[in-house]
Amino acid sequence: MKNFLKQLNYIFEGYYCLILRKLRRLNKQNALLYDFRYMTCQKCEKRNKLLDTCSICGCWLPAKTSVNYELDENRKSINGCPEKRW
């Protein structure tokens, strides 16, 4: 149940940050980070181009790339990219 709630929180946070991004209310540092993540996903062979989703986890990429995930020691997101590309 704890993992489910954490994933649900990530989903809500992703959509909230995406809205802030569209309204230009997100700080520049986060916007650049999210842009980098999204550009990385656009180049990935696991991306479903038609739906703009990750074919591994099924997440919609504009929202998934807009979450402030915890980072590991290599500065990669812990629960973000399933391929550990960002």
C-alpha positions as CSV (number, residue, x, y, z in Angstrom):
1,M,0.0,0.0,0.0
2,K,2.9,2.4,0.8
3,N,4.4,1.9,-2.6
4,F,1.0,2.5,-4.3
5,L,0.6,5.8,-2.4
6,K,4.1,6.9,-3.3
7,Q,3.4,6.2,-7.0
8,L,0.1,8.0,-6.8
9,N,1.9,11.0,-5.3
10,Y,4.4,11.0,-8.2
11,I,1.5,11.0,-10.7
12,F,-0.2,14.0,-9.0
13,E,3.1,15.8,-8.6
14,G,3.9,15.3,-12.3
15,Y,0.7,16.7,-13.5
16,Y,0.9,19.6,-11.0
17,C,4.4,20.5,-12.2
18,L,3.4,20.2,-15.8
19,I,0.6,22.7,-15.2
20,L,3.1,25.1,-13.5
21,R,5.4,24.6,-16.4
22,K,2.7,25.5,-19.0
23,L,1.8,28.6,-16.9
24,R,5.5,29.5,-16.7
25,R,5.4,29.4,-12.9
26,L,8.1,26.8,-12.5
27,N,11.6,27.9,-11.5
28,K,14.1,27.9,-14.3
29,Q,16.4,25.3,-12.8
30,N,13.6,22.7,-12.6
31,A,12.3,23.6,-16.0
32,L,15.7,23.0,-17.5
33,L,16.0,19.6,-15.7
34,Y,12.5,18.6,-16.9
35,D,13.3,19.6,-20.5
36,F,16.5,17.5,-20.4
37,R,14.6,14.5,-19.1
38,Y,11.9,14.9,-21.7
39,M,14.4,15.3,-24.6
40,T,16.2,12.1,-23.3
41,C,12.9,10.2,-23.4
42,Q,12.1,11.5,-26.9
43,K,15.3,9.8,-28.1
44,C,14.6,6.5,-26.3
45,E,13.6,3.4,-28.4
46,K,11.2,2.4,-25.6
47,R,9.0,5.5,-26.1
48,N,5.6,5.0,-27.7
49,K,5.7,7.9,-30.1
50,L,1.9,7.8,-30.8
51,L,0.9,8.2,-27.2
52,D,4.1,9.8,-25.9
53,T,4.3,7.2,-23.2
54,C,7.0,5.0,-21.8
55,S,6.4,1.4,-23.1
56,I,8.1,0.0,-19.9
57,C,6.1,1.7,-17.2
58,G,3.2,3.2,-19.2
59,C,3.6,6.7,-17.9
60,W,2.8,9.8,-20.0
61,L,6.2,11.3,-20.5
62,P,5.4,15.0,-20.2
63,A,4.2,14.4,-16.6
64,K,6.7,11.7,-15.7
65,T,9.6,13.9,-16.5
66,S,8.2,16.7,-14.4
67,V,8.5,15.0,-11.0
68,N,11.1,15.8,-8.3
69,Y,12.3,12.3,-7.8
70,E,14.8,11.3,-5.1
71,L,18.3,10.9,-6.6
72,D,20.8,8.2,-6.1
73,E,24.6,8.7,-5.5
74,N,25.1,9.1,-9.3
75,R,22.4,11.9,-9.5
76,K,20.0,9.5,-11.3
77,S,16.4,9.4,-10.3
78,I,15.5,6.5,-8.1
79,N,11.9,6.0,-9.2
80,G,12.0,8.0,-12.5
81,C,13.3,6.4,-15.7
82,P,13.1,2.6,-15.6
83,E,16.2,2.5,-17.8
84,K,18.1,4.9,-15.5
85,R,18.8,7.3,-18.3
86,W,18.0,10.3,-16.1
